[in-house]
Amino acid sequence: MNQLLRPIFAEASKQSSPIRAMFETGLRLKKEFGEDAVCDFSIGNPDVPAPKQVKEGMMELAKKADQPLAFGYTPNAGSGEIRELLAKYLSEEQGYPVEAADVMLGVGAGAVMCNVFNSCLEAGDQVLGVAPFFAEYTGWAESFGGTYKAIPVNSDFSFNLPAMEAAITPKTRVVIYNSPHNPTGYVYTEAEIKGLVDILRKKGKEYGRPILLVADEPYRFLTYGGEKVPSVLPLYEYSCVVSSFAKNISLPGERIGYLAACKDMPGKIDFVAAIIAANRRLGVTSAPIIGQELLKYCLGHNTDAETYAKRRTVMADVLTRAGYKFNMPAGAFYFFPIAPGGDDLAFVKILAEQRVLAVQGTAFGMPGYFRLSFCVSEEIIKRSFEGLKKAREIVEGK
Ligand SMILES: Cc1ncc(COP(=O)(O)O)c(C=O)c1O
């Protein structure tokens, strides 16, 4: 044990993210066998280019790059002008009024979520959510003294509300859900969210303290079949949306995200101020200025969702023909099929031997499944058929 380190970070230093590990395996295999020999479905790194407004905005920003303060500090919450624009955009997107004062810009949805946990958790507190879950939730909660309690979803990937209710304790400070969901592609219905809100109201009353509900929504733009993702904001006053432009504008590396608090939240001014203060406490200070400025040009212009829709159809066809069982994703860009043989860890290794890279469900708190990200071309998806079929046959002894 390295005595310089806090025990949880000494532990974290030994565990690389399984997603990143598979992504790095992919890079190694591509170098060894050639780009075309590997079908890498490991990481949700959007490969569909950013809309043209991003390039146009970059060109405009480049013209000002030699001006004083072109790359200056911005307020911790982000530029006032951008917060105004974002609030207007979110009011439309959420179908509910969002005010500029209730919006803050941060360093991707990830850092904003950390701001929430930093502001709300004390040692021993609980963040409640579902399994499978976005793999970083556990580490984020632990970094701020909390734990992430995961309640398995039903077989159709919907909330198991009675189990969620039973898991709430006086230590439950934050409940988090992600929709459209990574890794299942499930989109929670308004009835489900209302059901969860009813439980939070009841438990909040019982314990004499409100419970915050966070909707993690980077994939909101991506539903198939025209489904609208219900907004949490009109349903519960102690709610906020955390999201980013990583997926809808394909800007994941630019690290630009935000929080929007419900306008009716009691104590909202202090809540938002605390989330902004967490930008200072975390040392990130503010969202990157280029990302903020870019929003003036590209807010409201998304990447091409049709490309993802076509890939989803192709992937479903490949998986069906290769003999896999899965629920069709209603949103986001992932499939979460059942791992043949039941042992997801063993299965993704066998799949990798066929040079098809996936992530074990265990990494998302749901053994027995595996995740495929379709941030790759249709050609690669089609090419993965043989490897997928062979891996299943090996495991099933056929
Ligand atoms: C469900 C979910 N939440 C949060 C994030 C983090 O997003 P960002 O890159 O904006 O930090 C991701 C990224 O993949 C995600 O899938």
The ligand as an SDF file (V2000), in Angstrom:
LIG
                    3D

 16 16  0  0  0  0  0  0  0  0999 V2000
  -24.2930    8.0100  -18.7930 C   0  0  0  0  0  0  0  0  0  0  0  0
  -23.1470    8.9420  -18.8680 C   0  0  0  0  0  0  0  0  0  0  0  0
  -23.0500    9.9140  -17.9690 N   0  0  0  0  0  0  0  0  0  0  0  0
  -22.0200   10.7780  -17.9830 C   0  0  0  0  0  0  0  0  0  0  0  0
  -21.0260   10.6850  -18.9290 C   0  0  0  0  0  0  0  0  0  0  0  0
  -19.8840   11.6400  -18.8820 C   0  0  0  0  0  0  0  0  0  0  0  0
  -20.0170   12.5820  -19.9140 O   0  0  0  0  0  0  0  0  0  0  0  0
  -18.8980   13.6740  -20.1770 P   0  0  0  0  0  0  0  0  0  0  0  0
  -17.9740   13.1320  -21.2010 O   0  0  0  0  0  0  0  0  0  0  0  0
  -19.6470   14.8810  -20.6240 O   0  0  0  0  0  0  0  0  0  0  0  0
  -18.2010   13.9100  -18.8680 O   0  0  0  0  0  0  0  0  0  0  0  0
  -21.0800    9.6830  -19.8990 C   0  0  0  0  0  0  0  0  0  0  0  0
  -20.0170    9.5250  -20.8880 C   0  0  0  0  0  0  0  0  0  0  0  0
  -19.9100    8.5670  -21.6260 O   0  0  0  0  0  0  0  0  0  0  0  0
  -22.1700    8.7810  -19.8650 C   0  0  0  0  0  0  0  0  0  0  0  0
  -22.2790    7.7760  -20.7580 O   0  0  0  0  0  0  0  0  0  0  0  0
  1  2  1  0
  2  3  1  0
  2 15  2  0
  3  4  2  0
  4  5  1  0
  5  6  1  0
  5 12  2  0
  6  7  1  0
  7  8  1  0
  8  9  2  0
  8 10  1  0
  8 11  1  0
 12 13  1  0
 12 15  1  0
 13 14  2  0
 15 16  1  0
M  END
$$$$
